[in-house]
């Protein structure tokens, strides 16, 4: 790999290009692995890339789950900054607590029951009883929501800025309406949520090809595609690069490579061969994953941890800046055996929507949400961490799924959004029972990551308001 020296930081360390890759040969084919943000890529202040002067990019994601929340354990007892986390969000305690902000007491305008219109409102404030041209997403009982989901809005605005404009992952696979919590403008198709960590690893890391073919390294000449993984193939280049960097960047590269190694080891421990990259196109992939998908005892947490680790590394390497994390389908039928529940989630949300089991289920989901945030927090960037430059909007289809309502809808913001959102703040609407301001929560998320969207939502055919043109000023910087 040729390292281009562009400017010098105040430390005198040569600056690297932001899109620097580690390269090597694997079975006669060229492979390349993206690097995370290193100090040597930044300016003297550590706030922008030295080669271009451009600001460190923001990242955005949606964490979505079906069947709502329990308000008694969701709404904090105090407002303002430094509020005590409610029980449902207690998994975010410690260092993560200061990254959690909440908007409570806002409502979506009710129009019809059902789980499909619910996720249309929660993620796009777009739901109409009559407007549907062609093949519309969300079509059920004559309804549609052709405005894009909030993650698709951000992906559209940032299109072409990363190798993958949008990445979707899906955890629980039990119940109808899976992989339908992200859709593009016009409502003509869903963005797929990948249910396999193995397939996501293959897509993000095993097919990163350079534009040119480097000369095979003699140290790798005796290796074969079946004896070496892609990471082995680039280790020689990694060692060369380490000799050019300061101690902090050396540790950063070691941490990055070991993070990928750890994921490989977990996949291999399950008996799943790690993808060998472009040199093994005929290798047989597993016909199904090994996480009990669709069964009564899905291994939700194990799969979620792998996805969270993969997404954190992918965003640290700037392979993608936008993701949709579908924890469970809109009408989830997952069984939360992890918290001693034997009732399907959808049934539980209708028959015991405020009971102990439901409270435990929501808290378990938030535990896995917090793990994702923790993985971003552990990725150092420019004197801070990746979570400082990321915003994750968490929400569910309903507020109370048993009532199919959108009253006091749950919206939680996790991350610093690159300085675009006020961290650690709970804002509650002054009139929680008499407003239709939930669309403002969506616009707040989009504006916080720097996208000057004028409004969000769609005017309903009966004239009812579903549009917001102002964010929540108490949360925006």
Number of C-alpha atoms within 10 A of each C-alpha: 15 10 13 12 14 14 20 18 18 10 9 10 17 22 24 23 21 20 13 19 23 22 26 28 25 29 23 17 16 25 27 24 24 21 22 25 27 25 27 28 29 29 22 19 13 19 17 17 25 25 19 14 11 12 14 16 15 24 27 26 25 26 24 26 27 28 30 26 28 24 19 13 19 20 23 20 12 15 16 15 14 15 19 18 24 17 17 24 24 18 20 24 14 8 9 19 21 20 23 26 26 26 25 24 22 26 25 24 20 15 15 14 13 17 22 23 28 30 29 28 26 29 28 29 34 26 29 24 18 13 14 19 11 8 12 18 23 28 18 13 12 11 20 24 32 28 25 26 30 28 29 27 21 26 24 16 15 17 16 11 14 16 13 18 19 23 23 23 23 25 29 27 23 21 17 12 16 20 25 20 35 28 27 20 15 16 23 18 17 19 18 19 22 18 23 21 23 21 16 20 22 17 14 20 22 21 19 21 18 15 8 7 14 14 10 15 13 9 9 19 12 9 17 15 18 12 11 14 19 27 24 18 26 23 16 16 17 23 14 12 17 16 10 14 19 16 10 11 19 18 13 21 20 13 13 17 19 13 15 16 15 13 20 20 14 14 18 12 10 11 11 16 16 20 24 21 23 20 20 14 10 7 11 9 14 13 6 10 16 15 19 15 20 13 14 16 15 22 18 22 18 13 21 23 19 22 26 23 20 22 27 24 26 21 23 24 22 22 24 24 27 29 26 27 28 28 25 28 29 30 24 24 24 26 23 24 15 15 14 11 16 15 18 17 26 22 18 22 26 15 14 14 23 18 12 11 20 24 21 20 23 22 22 19 20 20 18 20 24 22 19 24 24 19 19 25 22 13 21 18 23 20 10 14 17 29 28 24 23 28 30 27 26 20 22 28 31 29 26 23 28 18 14 21 23 25 23 25 27 28 21 19 28 29 30 27 29 20 18 23 26 22 24 23 23 26 20 19 17 11 10 16 12 12 16 23 24 30 30 26 29 25 26 26 30 26 22 24 23 16 14 11 15 11 17 27 27 21 16 20 12 10 7 13 17 23 21 22 13 17 23 19 12 15 23 16 12
